[in-house]
Amino acid sequence: MLMKIERSTEWKEGFMNRLDNVEPWNNWELYKMSYEVVKANIISDFSGLQSPKYLPNLTPLAHQLEAAETVIERMNGKAILADEVGLGKTIEAGLILKEYLIRGLVKKALILAPASLINQWVEELNYKFYIPAIPYRKNTPIEYYDIVVMSMDTAKRSPHRELIHAQNYDMIIIDEAHKLKNHKTQIYEFVQSLKKKFCLLLTATPVQNDVFELFYLISLLKPGHLGNLEAFQSSFSDSKHDDYLKELVKQVMVRNRRQNTGIEWTNRRVQIIPIEFSEEEKEVYDLIVDLKNISPVFSGAFSMITLQKEMCSSKEATYLTLNKMRQNCTNEEEIDHVETVIQKLMALEINSKVEKAYEIITEANDKVIIFTEYRATQAYLQWYLNTKGITSVLFNGKFSKSKRDWMKRLFQEQAQVLIATESGGEGINLQFCHHVINYDLPWNPMKLEQRIGRVHRLGQEYDVHIYNLAINNTIEQNILDFLYAKIDVFEKVVGELDDILSTF
């Protein structure tokens, strides 16, 4: 590395002061201290990490050190950190940032993360890495701070985006980077417009729905690395190019798997629990499916899929959507038909799925997390479990940071069950629990991985039990088929996944 050497003029002032007897000519202790400071700041070799010796509060794991070295020495500071959930991507990013700060290659850095993770980032950077990061608040004068942590939603909006563009950030770090999957979104365009000397994208799930999400992520780091979209599409559709495509991805992605870290992990015990509707439930489900033939209001694929999924969850979730759609019906015959379906729905006194969930919780006799996709179902589950004498707390994206922390503490210290919506699948660590019920199945297998990763992560001392509930002869069987197809796409380009489904 070439360095510009400039001649200092400070010696002249010091020399004149010494001539005038204002300062002593020498001080051996000061000289030795100055010598040690200069010696400590000299980095004679660029290979290897210097940062760990400056981090007394952190003992990085071998795979984390290796990831940091790989990004710095082979990827020039532009990489996707895609370790499986719970392996410490934040630690790896912190090591890389610290290394560049020590070497003087980074002066200012911007970290973009979901709002729920802002405080976690600030605490880790300050206390583990001695990096003086601050959380961005409204009217924070970011020009006076070198390391700023900001939510993605805030950063993309005016006037914040203009403030960011006015800064010269050397490094951009984006947590939960899979949220950038759609290249047409405001946040993607914003990140694309940022000057990126060094850039880290953190996500355990770089492919969520289709492989083109990975193309757009890599295009943020290194435009053209995978060719243009047409070339990438052609390569991906031709299985003969699989190995070549994987090799290109490996050049910009670090992905550690649990089994390759040298750490002894507890097992995942995953099973799909098939459920049969009662005759009454099946009748209502069929009536809902038949609505598409009754009214154009229900003919849209999205509307019908939503209703079928909700019916597989709870009558409470189904009623909210059905009642809203009834208001859009145009004639009395349609309204009467929907009214009949609603009456049969609300007359149901059984929920076969919740009974199975209760059975699993009783047999586990331990703390359990239940994931549902609907807040109406969430409320129903809490009511139902309460009637059975089981204590539970709720967790969803509407809660403030302090309330989320309080719910986590209540779950750890008092309640047996945490009932979470999808927001519970990110940014919360629950290693003290080792039973997870996926009450509602998502279309995206990476959401299942995120959910499981809340408990199956560093610090988990017991085998983790995963129960995926699926009702036979309903849309949930289609979802399972879809999930297996998506897993195949992920493994084709990125690499193998831990078990998240098992066989039906």
C-alpha positions in Angstrom: 0.0 0.0 0.0 1.4 3.4 -1.0 1.5 6.0 1.8 1.9 9.7 1.4 4.6 11.1 3.7 4.5 14.7 4.6 7.1 16.7 6.5 6.0 17.9 9.9 6.6 21.5 10.9 5.8 20.9 14.6 9.5 20.2 15.4 10.3 23.9 14.8 8.0 25.1 17.6 9.3 22.5 19.9 12.9 23.3 19.1 12.4 27.0 19.8 10.7 26.2 23.1 13.6 24.1 24.2 16.0 26.9 23.3 14.1 29.2 25.5 14.1 26.6 28.3 10.3 26.3 28.2 10.5 22.6 27.6 13.1 19.9 28.6 15.3 18.6 25.9 14.4 15.0 26.6 12.3 12.7 28.7 13.1 9.0 28.6 9.7 7.9 29.9 7.9 10.0 27.4 10.1 8.6 24.6 9.4 5.0 25.6 5.7 5.6 25.8 5.7 7.4 22.4 7.7 4.5 21.0 5.2 1.9 22.2 2.3 3.8 20.8 3.9 4.1 17.4 4.9 0.4 17.5 1.4 -0.7 18.4 -0.1 1.2 15.5 2.3 -0.3 12.9 0.7 -3.2 11.1 3.5 -4.8 9.2 1.5 -7.5 7.4 -2.0 -7.2 5.9 -2.8 -10.9 6.3 -4.4 -12.1 9.5 -6.7 -10.2 11.9 -5.4 -7.6 14.3 -8.8 -6.8 15.9 -9.2 -9.8 18.3 -6.3 -8.6 20.5 -8.2 -5.4 21.1 -11.4 -7.1 22.2 -11.1 -8.3 25.8 -14.9 -8.7 26.1 -15.1 -11.1 23.2 -13.8 -14.5 22.4 -14.7 -15.1 18.7 -15.3 -18.7 17.5 -13.1 -20.2 14.9 -15.7 -20.0 12.1 -16.4 -16.3 12.9 -12.7 -15.5 12.6 -12.3 -17.4 9.4 -15.4 -15.6 7.9 -13.9 -12.2 8.8 -10.6 -13.1 7.2 -12.2 -14.4 4.1 -14.3 -11.3 3.6 -11.3 -9.0 4.1 -8.6 -10.9 2.3 -10.5 -12.6 -0.5 -13.7 -10.6 -1.0 -12.3 -7.0 -0.6 -14.9 -6.2 2.0 -17.9 -6.8 -0.2 -19.8 -9.9 0.9 -23.0 -11.6 1.9 -22.7 -13.2 5.4 -25.2 -16.0 5.1 -24.4 -18.3 8.1 -27.3 -20.4 9.3 -29.4 -18.7 12.0 -27.7 -18.4 15.3 -24.1 -18.7 14.3 -23.1 -15.1 14.9 -23.3 -13.1 11.7 -23.3 -9.9 13.9 -20.1 -10.9 15.5 -18.5 -11.5 12.1 -19.7 -8.1 10.8 -18.3 -6.5 14.0 -14.9 -8.1 13.5 -14.7 -6.9 9.9 -15.7 -3.4 10.9 -13.3 -3.3 13.8 -10.4 -4.6 11.6 -11.0 -1.9 9.0 -11.2 0.8 11.7 -7.9 -0.3 13.2 -6.2 -0.3 9.8 -7.6 3.2 9.1 -9.5 2.0 6.0 -12.9 2.9 7.5 -13.6 6.1 9.2 -17.4 6.3 8.9 -19.9 3.4 8.8 -23.7 3.1 8.5 -25.5 0.1 9.8 -29.1 -0.5 8.5 -31.2 -2.9 10.4 -34.9 -3.7 11.3 -36.1 -1.2 14.0 -36.4 -4.1 16.6 -32.7 -4.8 16.3 -31.3 -1.3 16.5 -30.5 -1.3 20.3 -29.0 -4.8 20.0 -26.6 -3.6 17.4 -25.6 -0.5 19.4 -25.0 -2.5 22.5 -22.9 -5.2 20.8 -20.8 -2.7 18.9 -20.2 -0.6 22.1 -19.6 -3.3 24.7 -18.1 -6.2 22.7 -16.1 -4.2 20.0 -15.5 -0.9 21.7 -16.9 0.8 18.6 -18.7 4.1 19.5 -22.0 3.4 17.6 -25.1 5.5 18.2 -28.7 4.8 17.4 -30.2 7.3 15.0 -33.1 9.3 16.4 -35.1 12.1 14.8 -32.8 15.1 14.3 -29.6 13.3 15.2 -26.8 15.3 13.6 -25.2 12.3 11.8 -22.5 14.4 10.3 -20.9 14.5 13.8 -21.0 10.7 14.4 -18.8 8.2 12.7 -20.8 5.0 13.4 -24.6 5.3 13.0 -27.2 2.5 13.4 -30.5 3.3 11.7 -33.7 1.4 10.8 -34.2 0.6 7.1 -37.6 2.1 7.1 -36.3 5.4 8.4 -33.3 5.5 6.1 -35.2 5.2 2.9 -37.5 8.2 3.6 -36.9 12.0 3.3 -35.3 13.9 4.9 -33.2 11.0 6.3 -32.1 9.6 2.9 -30.8 13.0 1.9 -28.8 13.3 5.1 -27.2 9.9 4.5 -26.3 10.8 0.9 -24.6 13.9 2.1 -22.2 11.7 4.2 -19.1 9.9 2.9 -19.6 6.4 4.5 -16.7 4.0 4.0 -18.7 0.9 5.0 -22.4 0.0 4.8 -23.7 -3.0 6.8 -27.3 -4.2 6.2 -28.8 -6.7 8.6 -31.7 -9.0 7.6 -30.7 -8.2 4.0 -33.3 -10.5 2.5 -35.7 -7.6 3.0 -34.0 -6.1 -0.1 -35.2 -9.1 -2.2 -37.5 -6.9 -4.4 -35.4 -4.7 -6.7 -38.4 -2.5 -7.4 -38.8 -1.4 -3.7 -37.8 2.0 -2.3 -35.3 0.5 0.1 -33.6 -1.5 -2.6 -33.2 1.5 -4.8 -31.9 3.5 -1.8 -29.2 1.0 -1.0 -28.3 0.7 -4.6 -27.8 4.5 -4.8 -25.4 4.5 -1.8 -21.6 4.7 -2.4 -20.2 1.5 -1.1 -16.5 1.2 -0.6 -17.1 -1.8 1.7 -20.5 -3.4 2.1 -21.8 -6.4 4.1 -25.2 -8.0 3.6 -26.3 -10.2 6.5 -29.0 -12.8 6.0 -29.3 -16.5 6.8 -31.9 -16.8 4.0 -30.5 -15.1 0.9 -33.1 -17.0 -1.2 -36.6 -16.6 0.1 -39.0 -17.2 -2.7 -37.0 -17.5 -5.9 -33.4 -17.5 -7.0 -33.6 -14.1 -8.6 -33.6 -12.5 -5.1 -30.0 -13.7 -4.8 -29.2 -12.2 -8.2 -30.4 -8.8 -7.0 -28.6 -9.1 -3.7 -25.3 -9.9 -5.4 -25.9 -7.1 -7.9 -25.9 -4.6 -4.9 -22.4 -5.8 -4.0 -20.8 -6.4 -7.4 -22.9 -5.3 -10.4 -22.4 -7.7 -13.3 -20.8 -10.5 -11.2 -23.6 -12.9 -12.3 -23.9 -11.3 -15.7 -27.1 -9.6 -16.7 -30.5 -10.9 -15.7 -31.1 -12.8 -18.9 -27.7 -14.6 -18.7 -28.4 -15.5 -15.1 -31.8 -16.8 -15.9 -30.4 -18.9 -18.7 -27.6 -20.3 -16.5 -30.0 -21.2 -13.7 -32.5 -22.9 -16.0 -29.7 -25.1 -17.4 -28.7 -27.7 -14.7 -25.4 -28.2 -16.4 -24.3 -24.8 -15.1 -25.2 -25.5 -11.4 -21.6 -26.0 -10.3 -20.4 -22.9 -12.1 -23.2 -20.8 -10.6 -22.4 -22.1 -7.1 -18.8 -21.2 -7.6 -19.7 -17.6 -8.6 -21.9 -17.3 -5.6 -19.2 -18.6 -3.3 -16.9 -15.7 -4.4 -19.2 -13.2 -2.7 -20.9 -15.3 0.0 -19.7 -16.8 3.3 -22.0 -19.5 4.6 -21.2 -21.5 7.7 -23.4 -24.4 8.6 -23.8 -25.7 12.1 -22.3 -29.1 11.3 -19.2 -27.5 9.9 -18.3 -25.2 12.8 -16.6 -27.8 15.0 -19.2 -27.1 17.7 -21.2 -29.9 19.2 -24.8 -29.0 18.5 -28.0 -30.5 19.9 -30.2 -32.3 17.5 -33.3 -31.0 15.6 -36.2 -33.4 15.8 -38.6 -32.3 13.1 -41.9 -33.9 12.4 -45.0 -33.0 10.3 -48.2 -33.6 12.4 -51.1 -34.5 10.1 -54.6 -33.4 11.3 -58.0 -34.4 10.2 -60.9 -31.8 10.1 -64.1 -32.8 11.9 -67.1 -33.3 9.6 -68.4 -29.8 10.6 -65.1 -28.1 9.9 -64.8 -29.9 6.6 -68.3 -28.8 5.6 -67.5 -25.1 6.3 -64.1 -25.4 4.5 -65.9 -26.8 1.4 -68.5 -24.0 1.5 -65.7 -21.4 1.6 -64.0 -23.0 -1.4 -67.3 -23.0 -3.2 -67.7 -19.2 -2.7 -65.6 -18.6 -5.8 -68.5 -20.0 -7.8 -71.1 -17.8 -6.0 -69.7 -14.3 -6.2 -66.9 -12.5 -8.2 -65.8 -11.0 -4.9 -64.4 -14.4 -4.0 -63.1 -15.4 -7.5 -59.6 -13.9 -7.0 -56.9 -16.5 -6.3 -55.4 -14.4 -3.5 -58.8 -14.0 -1.7 -59.6 -17.6 -1.9 -56.1 -18.8 -0.8 -56.3 -16.4 2.2 -59.7 -17.7 3.3 -58.6 -21.3 3.0 -55.5 -20.7 5.0 -57.4 -18.8 7.7 -60.0 -21.6 7.9 -57.1 -24.0 8.6 -56.1 -21.6 11.4 -59.2 -20.5 13.3 -62.8 -19.4 12.7 -61.9 -16.0 14.3 -59.3 -15.2 11.6 -61.7 -16.5 8.9 -64.6 -14.4 10.1 -62.7 -11.1 10.0 -61.8 -11.6 6.3 -65.2 -13.2 5.3 -67.1 -10.4 6.9 -65.0 -7.7 5.2 -65.6 -9.4 1.8 -69.3 -9.8 2.4 -69.6 -6.0 2.5 -68.4 -5.9 -1.2 -71.1 -8.3 -2.4 -73.4 -6.6 -4.9 -76.8 -8.4 -4.6 -79.0 -10.0 -1.9 -78.5 -13.6 -3.1 -74.7 -13.3 -2.7 -75.0 -11.6 0.7 -77.5 -14.3 1.9 -75.2 -17.1 0.8 -72.2 -15.6 2.5 -74.4 -15.0 5.6 -75.2 -18.7 5.7 -71.5 -19.6 5.5 -70.7 -17.2 8.3 -73.5 -18.6 10.5 -72.1 -22.2 10.0 -68.6 -20.9 10.6 -69.5 -19.2 13.9 -71.5 -22.2 15.0 -68.4 -24.4 15.0 -67.5 -25.6 18.5 -64.4 -27.5 17.7 -60.9 -26.6 16.3 -59.1 -29.8 15.5 -55.8 -28.0 15.1 -55.8 -26.2 18.4 -56.7 -29.5 20.1 -53.6 -31.1 18.6 -51.5 -28.1 19.7 -52.8 -28.5 23.2 -52.0 -32.2 23.2 -48.4 -31.4 22.1 -48.0 -28.8 24.8 -49.3 -31.1 27.5 -47.0 -33.9 26.4 -44.0 -31.6 26.2 -44.7 -30.4 29.8 -42.2 -27.6 29.1 -41.9 -24.2 27.5 -43.3 -24.0 24.0 -43.4 -21.4 21.2 -46.4 -21.4 18.9 -46.1 -19.5 15.6 -49.3 -18.3 13.9 -49.7 -16.0 10.9 -52.9 -14.2 12.3 -53.4 -12.0 15.3 -57.0 -13.1 15.6 -55.7 -16.7 15.9 -53.1 -15.5 18.4 -55.8 -14.1 20.6 -58.0 -17.2 20.2 -55.0 -19.5 21.1 -54.4 -17.5 24.3 -58.0 -17.7 25.3 -58.2 -21.5 24.6 -55.0 -22.3 26.5 -56.2 -20.2 29.4 -59.4 -22.3 29.6 -57.1 -25.3 30.0 -55.0 -23.7 32.7 -52.0 -23.0 30.6 -50.3 -19.6 31.0 -49.2 -17.8 27.8 -47.9 -14.5 26.6 -48.3 -12.8 23.2 -45.5 -11.5 20.9 -46.2 -9.6 17.7 -44.9 -6.7 15.6 -47.4 -4.2 17.0 -45.5 -4.3 20.4 -42.9 -1.7 21.3 -39.4 -2.7 21.9 -39.9 -2.5 25.7 -43.1 -4.5 25.6 -41.3 -7.2 23.4 -38.5 -7.4 26.0 -41.1 -7.7 28.8 -43.0 -10.5 27.0 -39.7 -12.4 26.5 -38.9 -12.0 30.2 -42.4 -13.1 31.2 -42.1 -16.2 29.0 -38.7 -17.1 30.4 -39.7 -16.6 34.1 -43.4 -17.4 34.3 -45.5 -18.4 31.3 -45.3 -21.8 29.7 -46.2 -20.7 26.1 -45.2 -17.8 23.9 -47.7 -17.3 21.0 -45.9 -15.3 18.3 -46.8 -14.0 14.9 -44.2 -13.8 12.1 -42.4 -10.9 13.8 -41.3 -13.4 16.5 -39.2 -15.1 13.9 -36.6 -12.3 13.9 -34.4 -10.6 16.4 -35.3 -12.6 19.5 -33.1 -15.3 21.1 -34.9 -18.0 23.1 -32.4 -20.7 23.8 -34.1 -21.5 27.1 -37.0 -23.0 25.1 -36.7 -26.1 22.9 -40.2 -26.9 21.6 -41.6 -25.0 18.6 -45.1 -25.5 17.1 -45.6 -24.1 13.6 -49.3 -23.8 13.9 -49.7 -22.1 10.6 -47.3 -23.0 7.7 -45.9 -20.1 5.7 -45.3 -20.3 1.9 -41.7 -19.5 2.4 -39.4 -22.2 3.9 -36.9 -19.5 5.0 -39.5 -18.3 7.5 -39.6 -21.7 9.0 -35.8 -21.6 9.3 -36.0 -18.2 11.0 -38.6 -19.4 13.4 -36.5 -22.5 14.4 -33.4 -20.4 14.6 -34.9 -18.5 17.6 -34.2 -21.6 19.7 -31.7 -23.7 17.8 -28.7 -21.4 18.1 -25.5 -21.0 20.1 -26.3 -21.6 23.8 -29.0 -24.2 23.2 -28.3 -27.1 25.6 -31.1 -29.5 24.6 -32.5 -31.2 21.5 -35.0 -29.0 19.7 -38.4 -30.4 18.8 -40.2 -28.9 15.9 -43.9 -29.7 15.2 -45.3 -28.6 11.8 -49.1 -28.9 11.8 -50.9 -29.6 8.5 -54.5 -30.4 7.9 -55.1 -33.2 5.4 -57.0 -32.6 2.2 -56.7 -28.8 2.5 -54.5 -26.0 1.1 -51.9 -26.9 3.8 -51.0 -30.0 1.7 -50.4 -27.7 -1.2 -48.2 -25.5 1.0 -46.1 -28.5 2.0 -45.5 -29.4 -1.7 -44.6 -25.8 -2.4 -42.2 -25.6 0.6 -40.3 -28.7 -0.6 -39.9 -27.2 -4.1 -38.6 -24.0 -2.6 -36.1 -25.9 -0.5 -34.8 -27.6 -3.6 -34.2 -24.2 -5.3 -32.3 -22.9 -2.3 -30.1 -26.0 -2.1 -29.4 -25.9 -5.8 -27.8 -22.5 -5.6 -26.8 -21.8 -2.0 -26.2 -25.1 -0.3 -27.9 -27.6 2.0 -30.4 -26.7 4.7 -30.9 -28.2 8.1 -34.1 -30.1 8.5 -37.1 -27.8 8.7 -40.0 -30.1 7.4 -39.2 -33.8 7.4 -41.4 -36.2 5.4 -45.1 -36.1 5.5 
